[in-house]
Amino acid sequence: MNPRIAFAPCTWLFGTAFALLFALPAAHAGDDPRWEILGGRSRTLHSMWTNTVFVERLGDTHALGPFTWSPDLGLGWLQARSTSHARLDHDVGLVALGARLYVWRGAFVSGQVALALGRTDALSSAGQFVSSIGWQGGHWVVLLRHVSDGETHKPNHGETMLLVGVGF
């Protein structure tokens, strides 16, 4: 298959996701929307590490009993690995949508469903689940994130990452 033809849907999907990220601020007139830029390292099978970057767009916060939550739209990218041990030699992009639940003094948990653009043995299907636990304070955020398809397609070793970033 021609790589340019295979890449065209990815370009269209990322373009659409970026348009949505920039359209959300106009759709919300509240004071709470937040951007985050996160970077870190991700690990999969046999301690194989790679770089990863995410951009998150958090919407207005809403009350939910003693907690608050906000919608969360994210774009992510995981760098390919140079290895002959497993099929991990492709970059993978993610477009994710879900919610962040704030539980105590900046601590949060979040869940998203994601579309993976690209396949590896770690992320081997289009549909993925993203779960995170972290802390946000002022302009800083740190989180531990896991991305996997929940064993709906094999192999799927998943990706576990530590991300640190800034919010504004």
JOLINBEL-V39057 format. One record per residue. N is the residue number from 1. NEAR is the number of other C-alpha atoms within 12 Angstrom. D_CENTER is the distance of its C-alpha to the mean C-alpha in Angstrom with 1 decimal. Layout:
n = {N N}
near = {NEAR NEAR}
d_center = {D_CENTER D_CENTER}
//
This chain:
n = {1 2 3 4 5 6 7 8 9 10 11 12 13 14 15 16 17 18 19 20 21 22 23 24 25 26 27 28 29 30 31 32 33 34 35 36 37 38 39 40 41 42 43 44 45 46 47 48 49 50 51 52 53 54 55 56 57 58 59 60 61 62 63 64 65 66 67 68 69 70 71 72 73 74 75 76 77 78 79 80 81 82 83 84 85 86 87 88 89 90 91 92 93 94 95 96 97 98 99 100 101 102 103 104 105 106 107 108 109 110 111 112 113 114 115 116 117 118 119 120 121 122 123 124 125 126 127 128 129 130 131 132 133 134 135 136 137 138 139 140 141 142 143 144 145 146 147 148 149 150 151 152 153 154 155 156 157 158 159 160 161 162 163 164 165 166 167 168}
near = {6 7 10 10 11 14 19 15 17 26 18 16 22 26 16 16 29 23 17 23 31 23 16 25 21 14 13 19 12 15 14 20 28 34 31 33 28 33 29 27 28 33 30 31 24 14 19 28 24 30 26 32 29 36 33 42 38 36 34 24 22 21 14 13 10 12 19 25 29 30 30 37 39 41 41 39 36 38 30 28 28 15 18 10 14 23 24 33 22 25 28 39 36 41 41 39 32 29 30 39 34 29 22 17 15 23 24 28 30 35 30 32 28 31 34 36 33 35 34 33 32 44 46 31 29 28 28 37 32 38 32 32 28 30 29 30 22 16 18 22 30 29 34 29 35 33 43 38 30 24 19 17 20 17 22 28 31 38 41 32 36 28 33 28 28 23 24 21}
d_center = {27.9 27.7 24.4 24.7 24.9 22.0 19.8 21.1 18.9 15.7 17.2 18.0 14.7 12.9 16.0 15.8 12.3 13.5 16.6 15.0 13.3 16.8 18.6 17.1 19.1 22.2 21.8 21.7 24.7 23.9 23.6 20.3 17.5 15.4 13.2 11.3 10.9 9.5 10.7 11.8 12.8 11.7 14.5 15.6 19.1 22.0 20.2 18.9 16.7 14.8 13.1 9.4 8.3 5.8 7.7 7.6 10.7 12.3 15.5 18.9 19.3 21.5 23.8 23.5 26.6 26.4 22.6 20.6 17.3 15.3 13.2 9.6 8.3 5.3 5.6 4.7 7.8 9.6 13.3 16.0 18.4 22.2 23.6 26.1 25.3 22.4 20.9 18.0 19.3 16.9 13.9 10.9 8.7 6.0 6.8 5.8 8.6 10.0 11.8 12.2 15.6 17.6 20.1 22.3 22.8 19.3 17.9 15.2 13.4 10.6 9.8 8.0 9.1 7.5 9.7 9.7 11.9 14.0 15.2 16.1 17.7 14.6 12.6 15.7 15.1 13.6 12.5 9.9 9.3 6.6 8.9 9.2 12.5 13.4 15.8 16.1 19.4 20.8 18.9 17.0 14.0 13.4 11.2 11.1 8.1 9.0 7.8 11.1 13.2 15.6 18.3 18.9 19.3 20.8 20.2 16.7 16.4 12.7 10.7 11.1 10.2 11.7 10.3 12.8 12.9 15.1 15.1 17.6}
//
